[in-house]
Amino acid sequence: MGTPMIAHLVAAGYRVFAYDPSAQALEAAVKGGAVAASDAAEIAKAADIVLLCLPTPEVVRAVTLGDDGLISGERVRIVIDLSTTGPKMTALVAAALAQQGKIFVNSPVSGGVAGAVKGTLALMVSAPAAVYEEIQPILAHLGRLFHVGEDAGLGQTLKLANNLLNVAAVAITSEAMVMGVKAGLDPQVMLDVINVSSGHNTATRDKFPKNILPRTFDFGFQTGLAYKDVRLCIDEAEALGVPMVVGGAVRQFAAMANAQLGPGSDFTELVKMVEGWGGVEVAAAG
């Protein structure tokens, strides 16, 4: 998702420095107009404001607080994390950077690769009001901003709640669709009816017609990341003393999919697990 974000910022006139340990990803960033850096520390010496878009909490911690991390950069003032890492890691990193006079802004995004390409992401920004005013013109090039509060982890809490609902929608819709197909219903007719009825959701409106019925499974969100986000959400709920009975079942479903399909699979492939149990395939006619 970082590559299209870079393209939007470059198009808006910003000079963007980029680093990624993946040579392929860094090459794509350079093609998008960025200046390649050798590591995170070099970026922290070159830029006042640094944006992160990383896969796991552990990677965010390493990039910000590790050896040659952003914390060692004398120029960087504000670090904006667009990743989904959970409130606990956000609080840890924010506190450590604050000791060095740096501000850690939490701004997870939703909308997937398609939203990043179109510049229509939803950004859940938690930051002090004055900091939000400073970074708003930059982030506005990536999508629609929502200032959810000033506490560092609030954006993460909202993002985890959203992603739990996202994965839950795919899981329960998979079960309903497999049941209907096995009974003899046409899956497209099912979607046509459900989408004008009370059972419609993001899976019935978007993922099933675009990624599952055509059997392309190319939504662009990995099963491993979906499982990570659900796990972080349940962990946060437990820490807050909020029971999640249905959420716990979604976590188990995601864990099974992660083990059976592999963390690199597209999370719309979750339906394959239910198809295997039911002995039918949910596919478009012809």
N, C-alpha and C positions, 0 to 999 in steps of 0.2 A: 504493500500500500504506500510505502514511502516514495516510490518513484513518481507516481502521478502527483503526489503532494508537492514534491520538489518542482515539477513542471509548472504547477500553478503559481508557486512563489516566484520562480524565475520570470514567468510571463508578467507578473505584477511588478517586476523591476527590482526585486531583491537579489543581492549577491548571496548565493547559497553554497556553503561548504558541506561536503558529505563524506561520511565514512561508514563502511560496512565490511566485516571480515570476509564476506563472500565477494570474490572478485567479480562475479557475474552481476551481482546486485549493484556494486559500486560502478561498474561500467555502464549499467543502465542509468544510474543517477547522473553520471557525467554526460551521457547522451541527452539527458533531459535538461542540461544546462548548468549542472553543479560543478564546483571545483573540488577535485578529489583531495582528501586528507589522509595522512598515514595512520592516524589513530584518533581516539576520542580526545586525548590531551591536546593534540594539534588544533582540533576544532575549538576547544575551550580557550585556546590562546588567540584564536582568530575572530570569534564571534561573541557579541554581547548576549545574544539570545540563542539557545540551543533547543531544538525539538527532537524528541526521541519517539521512535515507533518500533518497538521491540517485542519479541514473542513471549517472554516469560519474566516473572518477578526476579529470578536469579540473574538474568542477563541485564535487567535494568540496574540492579544493585552493582553488578560488576562494572558496568559502563560509567555509572555515576561515582561510586565510592571506591572502586578497585584501584590497583596500581595503574598509573597513567590514566586515571579516570577524570571525569569532568571536574571533580572536586579540587583537582590540582591546578586547574586553569586560572590564570590571574585575570583574564578579561571577562569571562562569562559571568553574567549577573543573574540571569533567569534561565532555568531549565524547565521546559514544558514537556511533560510526559503524555504522549498520546496512546500509550500502551494500556492493556488491561492487566493490572498486577495485584489488585486487592488493596484495601485500606491499610492493612498492617505494614506492607512494604512501603507504601507511600509515606506513612508517618515516619518510618525509620529513615528513609532517604531525605525527607524534608528536614528532619531534625539535624541530621549530619551536615547537610549543605548550609543550613541556617547558622551553624557554628562558624562557618567560613564566610558568612556575609552574603550567601547566595540564596535565591528564592526558588523553591521547587513548586511548580504549578502542575496540578493534576487535571488532565483534559482528555480522558478516554473518548474514543470515537465510535460511532455506529453507522452502518451503511455499506460496509464491505468494500471490496475492490471497485465495484461499479460506482459506489458513492464517491470514492477517492478520485476516480477518473473524471467523473462529472463535476466534482467540486460541490457535492451536495451532502456531505457527511453531517451527522449530528454530533456536535462537540459539547461534552458535559464538563464545563470548566469550573473548578473550585479554586479560588484565589482571592486574596484581598482585593477590595474594590479598586484601589489605585493601580494595582498590578494588572487587573483585568482590563482597565481602560487603556493601559499601555500596549498590551498584547492583542487586544481585540482587532485592530486593523490588519494584523498579520494573519491571525487565525480565520478571519472572515473570508479569506481566499480559499479556504478548504471546505467551507460549508456553513451551516447555521449554528450559531453559538447559543448555548444556554448557560447562564451564570447560576449554578446550582447552590452556591454558598461560598463561604470563605475558608472553612476547615479543609485541610489538604485532602482528606480521603473521601469527601462526599461524592465527588464525581465517580470514583471507583465503586462506591456502594450502588449508585444508580446504574452504572454500566453492568455490574454483576446481576442486578435484578432484571435488567433488560435481556441479558444473554441467557439467563435461566428460562425466561419466557420463550425466547427464540428456540432454544433446544427442545423445550417441552412441547412446543407447537409441532415441530417436526416429528418427535417421538409419538405423540398421541395421534397425529394425523396419519402417520404410517400405519398404526394399528387399525384405525378406522377404514382406511383405504384398502388395506389387504383383506379385511373382513368383507368389505363390499364386493371387491373383485372376486373373491372366492365364492361368494353367493351368486355371482353372475352379473353384477352391475358393470356398466362401462365406466372406467375411471374418469373420463372426461365429463360424462353426464353427472357423475357424483360431484365433481368440482363445480360444474355449472350451477347445480342446485345449492350446494353448501355455501357458495360465495354470494348467494342472495338470501341466505338463511342465517340463523343465529350461531351456527358453528364455524363461521369463516374466521380465518386467522392468517398470519403472515405466510404460513406454510401452504395453505390452500390457495392463497392469492398469488404467491410469488414462486416459491421453491418447487412445488409439485408441477405446475404448468410449464415452468421454464427449465428446470434442471432434472426433474425426476421422470415425468412421463416421456420426455424425449430421450431419456437414459444417457444424458450428457454428464450429469453429476459434476457440474463446473461452476457451482456457486462461488467458490473461492475462499472458503473458510474450512480449515483443516479440522478433522475429528479430534486430534490431540489438543488443539487449542479450545475447542468447544468443551471438551472434558475438563480441561484446566479451569475454564471460567466457571463452569457449574460447581466444580469442587471448591473454588475460592468463595463462591456465593454461599454454599452450605456452611463452610467454615465460619464465614462472617455472621451468618444467622445464628449459629451455635454460640459464638462469642457474645452476641447480643441477647441470648436467651430466647430466641424466636424459633419454635419448632417448625420444621419444614417436612411434613409427611410426604406430600406429593413431590416436593423438591428432592427429597432423599431417593425416591423411586427414579426420578430423572437422572440423578447422579449415577445410580447403578446401571441404568440403561446406557448412559454415555460411557461408563467404564467398560461395559461389555463390548460396545462398538469400538472403543479404542483398542481393546485387546484383539478382537476378531478381525476388524477391518484395517487396523494399523493407524497410528497417529497421523500419517501423511495423507490419508484418504480424505475426500471431500465430505463434509458432515451431512450432506444430503444423501450420502450412501447409507445412512442409518436405516433407511427403508429396506435395504437388502437383508438385514438381519431378520426383520419381521417377515419379509417375503420367504426367507428360508424356513422359518417356523411354519408359515401357512401353506407353503408349497405352490404359491402363485406369484406372478410378476405384475407390478403396477406399471403399465406402459401404454403409450398412445396406440391407437388402432393403426394397423398397416405397417 
